[in-house]
Amino acid sequence: MIRISEEVALALKEHKPVVALETTIISHGMPYPKNVETALAVEQVIRNNGATPATIGIIDGEVVVGMSKSEIEAFGIKKDIVKVSRRDLPYVLAKKKWGATTVAATMIVAEKAGIEVFVTGGIGGVHRRATETFDISADLEELANTNVTVVCAGAKAILDLGLTLEYLETKGVPVYGYKTNILPAFYTNKSNFFVDEQINSADEFADIIKVKRDNNLRGGILITNPISHEYSLDSEKIDKVIEQAIKQAEAEEIHGKETTPYLLSAIVKATNGKSLEANIKLILNNAKLGAEIASALSKKIIKEGAR
């Protein structure tokens, strides 16, 4: 049930760099028309840096790898798109519905299509108060088991970053920082936690990815890329906003996969749109790095094949 666009299929066949992109950020992460504008801008950044974008979504029960501009536009406007993680895939495909892929679902499809590098804004993780609610994103299990490299700006700031790192460590997922040894926190470029290793170039990342795959060490790789200093929000202020948003969600009994979109929307309102602008800047920043890593990896694979 997977349809790969001609452009993406040709790039994969020729071992050229391809970068996977999710669609939840379009349908559930931003309002129209910012969502479409951002999605297309992210694709352009990837093209400008030598790679082919592959936006992934589900249309009438068919998984599309490499959505067209008109399909992205439709995703930005349509109101009843299902937010799809691993558990939702069978239902959405069988019922021939429209589905926006989360980090977890995008990883699944990317691996099936043969795409190594996936760019997103921030991953899901262990939610605050998880010791009471057991609210833990399926993204973490996918990182533990699916062979895809995820480039992000850290875990979403609404999460418990410490517990998220502990979970990833238990599952054997390496967490790297691009030119930093400090874990970025989505809207802010620093947190109180450290990554496993600091890596300073796309070429080094490509070496690590290749060694992991060549040795059949299953599971994902998490690359965290801090939002640039000029767009980074004040950590104390944003943390207060998040805590208030969480209290609102609890009062309104928001649970499960509705939690993240609700919180992000509440934070946008509380920051007068500053968090949305930061979100856009960080995803564009991640797209550039993701394309550079995919390009470096492609060169190594092609070079090895030519020997």
N, C-alpha and C positions, 0 to 999 in steps of 0.2 A: 504493500500500500504506500510505497514511497515513490514520489516523482521528483527526480533531480533535474534541474534546469540544464539546458544544453551548455551554457557557459560554465557552470560548476562541474558538470560531468567531464567536459573536455579538460578543464584544469586538473581534476583529479587523475584522469587518465595519463596526463603528461607530467604528473608529479609536481605541478606548479602549486604555489601557496594558496590555500583556501582558509578562510576564517568563518566559523559558524557564529550566528547571531540568534538570540531568542526573540519571541514575540510578546511575551508577557509585559515587557516594558512598553510596548505599543498599546495593547488593549487594556492593561490594568495599572500601568505605572505612571502615565502622564495623560493630561487632557488633550483633546483635539483642538487645534492642529499641531501643537508642539510635539505630540507623539510621532506623527508622520514626518514632520520636518527633521526631528532628531534621528529617526531611523534611517532616513535617506542621507543625512549628513554623515552618520556613522559609516554607512556603505561607501560614501565618497572618500572618507579618510582612509579606509582600507584599500581602496583602489589607488589612491594617491601614493600609498606606501608599498605598492607592488604586489598586492594580493587580491584575490577574488572573494567578495562577500557572499555568504550563503545564509540568508535570513530564513529561519525555519518556522513553519506554522502548519496548522491542519485546516484544510478547506473541504467541507462536505465529506469528511472521513478519510481524506487523502492527505498523507504527510507530504508537504512541499519543502524541498531543500533548494533554496535559491529563489525566493519569491520575487515576482515582478513588481514594478513600481505601482501598478494598479492594484495588485493584491495587497501590498503594504498599505495603500490608501484605504482599501476596504476594511482592513484590520483596524485602522485608526478610527473609523466611523461606526462600524457595527457594534451594537450594544450587548448582544447576548452570547458573546464568545466565552467558552469555558476555559478556566485557568487549569492547565493540564500538567500534572506531575506523573510519575510512573504509575500510580494506582488508577489514574483517570484514563490512560491510553486505551485500554480495551473497550470501555464504554463509548468514548468519543469516536473511535474508529468504527465500532460496530453500528452505532446509531447515525453515522455519517454527519456528525456535527462539525462546527468550526471550533478549533481549539488553539489557544495561545500557549506555547511551550514555556515552562519554567526552566530554571537552570538544570534540574534533574532530567526533565523530558528532552531538553535540547541536547544534553550529553548523550542520552540513549540514541537519539537519531543521528547525531554527529558520528558516533562510533560506528553505527551501522552503515553510514555513507562513506566512511573512511576519512573523516575530517579530524585531525588531531587537535587543532587550536580553536578555542571557543572564547569569545569576548562577551562579557556582561558588565553590569554596573557593580553590583555586590551580590555575594552568595547569601542564601539562607543559612540558618544555623540554630544554635540553642537559644531559645527565647528567654528573656528575663522572667524570673519566677518559674522557670522550668521544673524546679524541684517540687513545685506544687501542681503545675499544669501538665508536665511531661510534653510540652510543645517543642518539638525538635524537627527541623526541616528535613525533608527527604533528600535535599541537596547533599547533605553530609554522607548519607549512605551511598549515593551515586558516586561521589568523589572517592569513596573507599573501593568501589567495585568496577567502575567504568573507565576505559582507557582514553581519556580526553584531558588535555591541559586547559585549565580555566584561568583566564586573565581577568582580574577584577580589582576594585579599589578596596578590597577587604570584605569582611562580612558586613551586612547592613547594620547601621549604627543602632537600630532598635533592639539589637540582640545582646545577649550576654557574651562578650567577646572572649573572656577567659574560659568559660565552659565550652565554647565553640572550638577553641584551640585544643583543649583537653580531649574533646571528642575526636578531632582530626588526628591527634597524636595516637590515640588508642587504635584508630583504624589504619594507621600507617600511611597517612597522606602527608607528603612533604609540603611545607608552606614556606615559600620564598618571598623575599622583598626585593623589588627593583630599586637598586641604589639606596637601599635602607635596610637596617636590621630591626626596625620598629614596625609593628603591624599598623597599617593605616586603618582608619575607622570610617570609611565611606565618605561622609561629608567633611571629615577632618583628616589631615595627613598624618596624624600621630595618635597613638593610644598609649596605655600603660603596659602594653604587652610586646613581646619580641617574636619575630619570625624565626624559623629554623636556621636560615642562612640568607645572607645578603648576596645578590647576584647583580653584576654591573653591566651586562650587555645581552643583547638578543642572541648573539652567537653562543654565549655560555649557557643560556637557557636551552638552546637547540641541542647542545652537547648532552645536557642532563636528560632531556626528553628522549633522545636517541638511545642513550645507554639504558634507560629504564625499559624502553620497548624492546631493544635488542636482547635484553636479558629476561624478557617475559615477566617482568615484575608488575603484576596487574594493579590497576587502580589509577586514579587521577593524580594530577599535579596541580597545586594551587599557587598561582603567581599573583602577588598583591602589588599594586601600582598606586602609590599615593596621589591623591588629587594635588594639582600644583598649588603652591603656597598662596598665590594671589586669589584663588577661588575657595580655599579652605575656610570653613566656618569655625567660629569660636566653640571649642569643645564643651566648656562649662554651660554656655547658653543653650547649645543644641541638646545637651543631656537633660536639662530641665524641661525643655520642650517635649522631648521624647517621653519622659516620665509622666508628664501631664497627659500626653496622647494615650499612653498605656492605661492610665486611670479612666479616661473617657471610654476606651474600648471595653474595659471591664464593666463599667457602669451600664453600657449598652449591650453587654453580653455578646461581643464579637468574638468568634472563635475560629480555629482551623485556618483554612487557606484564605479566608476573608480578612484575617488579622493584618497581614503585611500591607495590602492595598489601603486599608482603612487608616493605619498608622501613618503611612507615607503621605496620604492626602491631608491628614490632620496636621502634619508637620509643615507641609507646604503653606497651609492657611496661617499657621502660627508664626511662620518666618516671613510672611508677606512675599512668598514666591522665591526667596533666596535659596531654599533647599532644592527647589526644582532646577534652578539655574546651575547650582553646584552639581546636581545629578547629571545634567546634560554635559557639563564640562568634563566630568570624570569619565563618562562613557566614551567621549571622543578621545580623551587621553589614553584610555585602555585600548581603543581601536587601533591607534597608531602603534602601540607596543605589540599588540597581538599580531598585526600585519608584519612587523619587523621580525618577530619570532618565527612566524610561519614561513617567511621568506628565507630566513637563515636555515631552518630545518629542511626546507625544500632543496636548497643548494647542496646540503650535506648528503641527502638521499640520492639526488641526481649524480653527484660526484662519485658516490660509492657504486652506483649502478653502472657507471661508465668504466670502472676498473676492469 
